Each structure stands twice: as C-alpha cells, then as structure tokens.
C-alpha cells in the first residue's frame, strides 16, 4: 500500500515512518518523542501499541516540501506505480503550501486520496476541496491525532483506492467490450457476411458521400452473373456461395485504387470505378466481365457462367441523388441482359422513358386482369390431308380503355418480368378450359411460361383446374418453350413424364429458335414439335428455310412426333409443307383469330370429328 507523506518537519516525517512503516529501531530523542506524543496523542508512541497493529504493510515515501511531493506523484504515475494516499501538511515553508500542493497533485492524479493534516485554520475545508476535489477523495485530520487514527485512515483509504481503481478497470473493460461489440455490429451492418465485401448500405453511403462532394471522376457499374441460378439449382446453395466468393475475389483483385466493390444482394455486385472518361470505364467493365465469364471448378465440377454489366457516368446526370444513380445503372443492366448478356450497356435517357412506359403497361395490366379487359381469340389448326380443323390456338388479346389494343409482344414480356404472368396465365387457363367444353373431339393446347412451368406443384395445380372445368387430360395439350425445359433438363423430364402418364399431350413451341440439341429431344415425353413461322415465311424463296423445315419434319417423323407449321399464309407454303410430310398447319390461310363462338361456328363441320392433331390456348399471342 503505497503512501506519500509531504511535511517539512523531519521529526514529523520520522513519526509517520514509525507509525506507518513500523520501524522500532530508529533513534528518537526526547524532543522527538514529545512531538510524537503531541501528534499522535499516545504515550506509547514507540512501544507495543503500535507494534500490535503492524499486520498492514505500508510502503511509505516522504517529501520535505510540496514541489518534491508533486514531482514524486508525477514520477510514480509514469512508472505505473501510483500512490494511493497522500498525507499533506498545510504549512510547509519555504515553497508552496499544502493547499497548492494538493491542487497540483490532484491535477496530475485524479484517483489519489488526499489527507490534509493541520493544527491551524489557514484554509477552510471548503477552500481546499474547491481546488483539490472531488470532495469524496479529500479528507482531514487535525493535530494532535493518535497513531491509530493515522493507521486506520491510511488502511481504509488504500483499500478504498483498490476498490475504486478495480471498479474503474472493470468499467474500462466494459467500455472496451462495448466498443468492440459496436465495431463488430457496424462491420456486420455494412458488410456482406459471405464474401466480406461491402453491402448495399455501405455502397449507398459511399455513393451518397461522392454525390455530396460533387465528385465526377468515377463510374458507377452494376454487374450481375448470368446462369447463376442454374448453379444453385444443380449443385446446391453451397456451390453457389463458393462461386460468389470466387467472383468477388476476381472483382476485388481488378479493382483500381480508390475503387469499391460491394455485393448488393444475390448474384449482383456494385462497382465504383475511378476513371478519366467513358472509354476507360467501358474497358474496365469489359475486362471484369471477361474475367467472370469462364469455367469455375466448384465441388469438383466445371461450371461456366457469364456476367452482364450496366454502366452509367454520374457526371452526365448532375444533381441526382444516390438512389437515382443506382436506378439508372439498374436500367442499363436490364438493357444488357435483354441485349444478349455478357456485355456492357451504357445508360441513356431513352432507357428511362422505356422504363416509364413499362410501368404504365404493368399498372394497366394489373387492372386488366380484374377489369374484364382481356379476351381469348382462337385460330384453327388443320390436318394436312383434308385440311380439317382439329383444334384451335387461343391468342390473348388486351384492349385497354386508356391505350386501345396492345400487342401481346408488348405486354407479355412485361408480365413475365413483373411476376404478373402467374395471374395472367391462370386467367387464360380457366377461360380456355371453359371454352373447350363446347368443342367435343378437339384439343385445346395451353401455353405456359417458364415461370409457370417451374412452380413446385405444377402437375397438381393443373389437375385441379382441369377437374374443375370438367374436361379430361386427353383434351388438353401442354405447350412449353425450349427455355422452360432446357434450364433444368432432369427436373423437366420428370414433370413431362408425369404429365404424359396422366394423358396430357405435350408440344414444344417455336422449335429451332432456341438453344436445344436435336439429340436431347428424344429424352423428353413430347407429342408434337411446332415449327416457328420465321422458317415458314422463307419457303418458296429461301433454300435454307426449306432445308431446315424438311430436316425438322423428318426428325419428328422418325421420333413418332407430330409437326405443326405456324404462320402458313399462302397456297404455295401449304403445298410444300404437305409434300414435305408436315402433319398439321396453322395460319391466316385457314382462318384468322376470332372469339370462341365465332371460331366454333366457322368450323362447325369439324366439331363432331375426332382429333389426332393439336390445338392450344396460350398465354403467348401472335
């Protein structure tokens, strides 16, 4: 227990040593004994009364004047071995007095306990506390006092110092822990837990700071992975996570100084790229796309992905906030995706106008589904031999009260991208099934978007609607595009096999325009291939179109499949298709789309017959 005594009288200092340090063998004069007796009020100043209480060990240091005491306190703190208590005499000529000594010591050490020792009233307790407080760390002893009083005061204040500093240390530890926790929380709030990259919040904060500063020497880019969903669906989310980490590492390694990469969510990354101009920004983005568009080894499998990038230059859009700049970059990314992927697309104002138009169409379409603005028109499909109608293709029509007739080529892609295709497809399914009850012996073919086809309970959902409409699966043909089945061939094969076993017929629409392999056709339970009208238009003047149509027809016949040629408009096309062996045809030559009642009346002679061909009610119109 380290104690400082500041007193100018040698005899008094020796008396403190006797009481606190427990030294019995010092040579005390009669005068010193008398002084000790006066100070401590104990006629056994040098005897056993003190010795009996020497269990407490004090480390006592002495200063003969205030300046020395102040210096010793300062040195002790520097050595991280501070005094716990200081006994200070008020009158200490020459030099500074006890009040000033107490003030200076308190300025150096906030935790030391000060005991003011005096037999005079030079300074009041309030006066000293005002300069050497706080009040709970300053105490007073009046002379004369007993040795027991001094020892108890020293012991109590040392123990109090231990307790106070211990509590302070605990408090410091808690503060440090809180600071660490806060730092972790801030890091977690601003970083992606998977890749360790900045997240969307951090990215927007940085972008907002640059906008506020008026910076213009950078480009904003949003990069999105192509075919990433296929990796997740095929190999699982663990493989997808590993792929995202690998892509982030690639982007981070190519990031210029003062640049930033963030994972915005899913498989989308944001980039802030310092650049001198547009061409430099394009080059940097193209290099990153090239680095990401390759094969990765994931769980021992080779996985190839690509990337698309939307780019915008903030200097071209002054006075825009961070959210607006992000929206523009998103529009550019969307254009890159629609334009063929694995490319960089720069934002321009036309994209913004296009987006506003899309929002108008989407809003109108939501009202159209509930507001009786939709209709199905049916176009006949005929058999090759006698050109008898064997079914109808139903084409969706929308007559908007605000914008008039709107082409399916306009609103169907918007419905697919906005998610409205589910509601739209359900409306078409119910209407087509209800209409086909009036056409005994004819097929109705339902065209489903990839989104609809990939719903987890597709077969059960379809069975429920067919049963409710009181038609049989044999009167329904499922029509899908190559996109729907070739993104996950194993799953699609299982679904098609189950549909086929229940009696549904399956047609592959727009055959030849997608990316499927002819070899893979045999692996699916199909009944029919539909040749896209783009090939039919070339018959009679384009030998390549004729060769493609002939190849598809012969392939289908070899596999036992029917063929429907779409877009037949001339007798010459009809005759060529019949000679080629095409089993069914459809087009303006045989009838234009009409409402259900009109279509049935126009082809009433075909209704009693049986049908081995196809017809469909589709979401996708022509």
Secondary structure by P-SEA (a helix, b strand, c coil): cbbbbbcccaaaaaaaaaaccccccccccaaaaaaaaaacccccccccccccccccccbbbbbccaaaaaaaaaaaaaacccccbbbbbccccccccaaaaaaaaaaacccbbbbbbcccccccaaaaaaccccccccccccccccaaaaaaaaaaaaaaaaaaaaaaaaaaaaaaaaaaaaaaaaaaaccccccccccaaaaaaaaaaaaaaccccbbbbbbbbcaaaaaaaaccaaaaaaaaaaaaaaaaaaccccbbbbcccccbbbbbbbcccaaaaaaaaaaaaaaaccccccccbbbbbbbbbbbbbccccccccaaaaaaaaaaaaaaaaaacccbbbbbcaaaaaaaaaaaaaaaaaaaaaaccccbbbbbbbbbcccccccbbbbbbbbbccccccccccccaaaaaaacaaaaaaaaaaaaaaaaacccccbbbbbbbccccccccaaaaaaaaaaaaaccccccbbbbbccccccccaaaaaaaaaaaaaabbbbbbccccccccccccccccccccccccccccccccccaaaaaaaaaaaaaaaaabbbbbbcccccaaaaaaaaaacccccccccccccccaaaaaaaaccccccccccccccccccc
